[in-house]
Amino acid sequence: MRIYRLIVEPEREEHIARHHVSVEEVEDVASGNVFVRRARQGYRRLIGQTSAGRYLTIFVAPRGGGVYGLVTARDATPAERRRYQEHRGQ
């Protein structure tokens, strides 16, 4: 899956701030090597690591043509971290 453009609506930025996640961190993870799985309601779940080493789980909604809208983002759970590390071969 390739994200060519990530749309972050103002209310989504406020929402992820409540999880102590910044838009910059989301963009950092989304532009890197992520572990992707389908989620409910047609969303995609991305699990990845920021350049600072923080593991995040990000939910995005496909809008077509490689464009995705941010739904939410939070710290990855221990199980999600393991899945990401297995994906990376660590």
Contact map, one row per residue, 1 for C-alpha under 8 A:
111000000000000000000000000000000001000000000000000000000000000000000000000000000000000000
111100000000000000000000000000000000000000000000000000000000000001000000000000000000000000
111111000000000000000000000001100000000000000000000000000000000001110000000000000000000000
011111000000000000000000000000000000000000000000000000000000000001100000000000000000000000
001111100000000000000000000000000000000000000000000000000000000001110000000000000000000000
001111110000000000000000001000000000000000000000000000000000000000111100000000000000000000
000011111000000000000000000000000000000000000000000000000000000000111100000000000000000000
000001111101100000000010000000000000000000000000000000000000000000001100000000000000000000
000000111111100000000000000000000000000000000000000000000000000000001100000000000000000000
000000011111110000000000000000000000000000000000000000000000000000000000000000000000000000
000000001111111000000000000000000000000000000000000000000000000000000000000000000000000000
000000011111111100000000000000000000000000000000000000000000000000000111000000000000000000
000000011111111110000110000000000000000000000000000000000000000000000000000000000000000000
000000000111111111000000000000000000000000000000000000000000000000000000000000000000000000
000000000011111111100000000000000000000000000000000000000000000000000001000000000000000000
000000000001111111111110000000000000000000000000000000000000000000000001110000000000000000
000000000000111111111100000000000000000000000000000000000000000000000000000000000000000000
000000000000011111111000000000000000000000000000000000000000000000000000000000000000000000
000000000000001111111000000000000000000000000000000000000000000000000000111000000000000000
000000000000000111111100000000000000000000000000000000000000000000000000010000000000000000
000000000000000111111110110000000000000000000000000000000000000000000000111000000000000000
000000000000100110011111110000000000000000000000000000000000000000000000000000000000000000
000000010000100100001111111000000000000000000000000000000000000000000000000000000000000000
000000000000000000000111111100000000000000000000000000000000000000000000000000000000000000
000000000000000000001111111110000000000000000000010000000000000000000000000000000000000000
000000000000000000001111111111000000000000000000010000010100000000000000100000000000000000
000001000000000000000011111111100000000000000000000000000000000000000000000000000000000000
000000000000000000000001111111110000000000000000011000000000000000000000000000000000000000
000000000000000000000000111111111100000000000011111000010000000000000000000000000000000000
001000000000000000000000011111111100000000000101000000000000000000000000000000000000000000
001000000000000000000000001111111000000000000000000000000000000000000000000000000000000000
000000000000000000000000000111111100000000000001000000000000000000000000000000000000000000
000000000000000000000000000011111110000000000001000000000000000000000000000000000000000000
000000000000000000000000000011011111000000000111100000000000000000000000000000000001000000
000000000000000000000000000000001111100000001111000000000000000000000000000000000011001000
100000000000000000000000000000000111110000011110000000000000000000000000000000000000000000
000000000000000000000000000000000011111000011100000000000000000000000000000000000000000000
000000000000000000000000000000000001111101111000000000000000000000000000000000000000000000
000000000000000000000000000000000000111111111000000000000000000000000000000000000000000000
000000000000000000000000000000000000011111100000000000000000000000000000000000000000000000
000000000000000000000000000000000000001111100000000000000000000000000000000000000000000000
000000000000000000000000000000000000011111110000000000000000110000000000000000000000000000
000000000000000000000000000000000000011111111000000000000011110000000000000000000000000000
000000000000000000000000000000000001111001111100000000000011110000000000000000000000000000
000000000000000000000000000000000011111000111110000000001111000000000000000000000000000000
000000000000000000000000000001000111100000011111000000001111000000000000000000000000000000
000000000000000000000000000010000111000000001111100000111100000000000000000100011001000000
000000000000000000000000000011011110000000000111110000111000000000000000000000000001000000
000000000000000000000000000010000100000000000011111111110000000000000000000000000000000000
000000000000000000000000110110000000000000000001111111110000000000000000000000000000000000
000000000000000000000000000110000000000000000000111111000000000000000000000000000000000000
000000000000000000000000000000000000000000000000111111000000000000000000000000000000000000
000000000000000000000000000000000000000000000000111111100000000000000000000000000000000000
000000000000000000000000000000000000000000000000111111110000000000000000001000000000000000
000000000000000000000000000000000000000000000011110011111000000000000000001100001000000000
000000000000000000000000010010000000000000000011110001111100000000000000111100000000000000
000000000000000000000000000000000000000000001111000000111110000000000000111100010000000000
000000000000000000000000010000000000000000001110000000011111000000000111110000000000000000
000000000000000000000000000000000000000000111100000000001111100000000111100000000000000000
000000000000000000000000000000000000000000111100000000000111110000011111000000000000000000
000000000000000000000000000000000000000001110000000000000011111000011110000000000000000000
000000000000000000000000000000000000000001110000000000000001111101111000000000000000000000
000000000000000000000000000000000000000000000000000000000000111111111000000000000000000000
000000000000000000000000000000000000000000000000000000000000011111110000000000000000000000
000000000000000000000000000000000000000000000000000000000000001111100000000000000000000000
011110000000000000000000000000000000000000000000000000000000011111110000000000000000000000
001111100000000000000000000000000000000000000000000000000000011111111000000000000000000000
001011100000000000000000000000000000000000000000000000000001111101111100000000000000000000
000001111000000000000000000000000000000000000000000000000001111000111110000000000000000000
000001111001000000000000000000000000000000000000000000000111100000011111000000000000000000
000000000001000000000000000000000000000000000000000000000111100000001111100000000000000000
000000000001001100000000000000000000000000000000000000000111000000000111110000000000000000
000000000000000100101000010000000000000000000000000000011110000000000011111000000000000000
000000000000000100111000000000000000000000000000000000011100000000000001111100000000000000
000000000000000000101000000000000000000000000000000001111000000000000000111110000000000000
000000000000000000000000000000000000000000000010000000111000000000000000011111111000000000
000000000000000000000000000000000000000000000000000000000000000000000000001111111000000000
000000000000000000000000000000000000000000000000000000000000000000000000000111111100000000
000000000000000000000000000000000000000000000000000000000000000000000000000111111110000000
000000000000000000000000000000000000000000000010000000001000000000000000000111111111000000
000000000000000000000000000000000000000000000010000000100000000000000000000111111111100000
000000000000000000000000000000000000000000000000000000000000000000000000000001111111110000
000000000000000000000000000000000010000000000000000000000000000000000000000000111111111000
000000000000000000000000000000000110000000000011000000000000000000000000000000011111111100
000000000000000000000000000000000000000000000000000000000000000000000000000000001111111111
000000000000000000000000000000000000000000000000000000000000000000000000000000000111111111
000000000000000000000000000000000010000000000000000000000000000000000000000000000011111111
000000000000000000000000000000000000000000000000000000000000000000000000000000000001111111
000000000000000000000000000000000000000000000000000000000000000000000000000000000000111111
000000000000000000000000000000000000000000000000000000000000000000000000000000000000111111
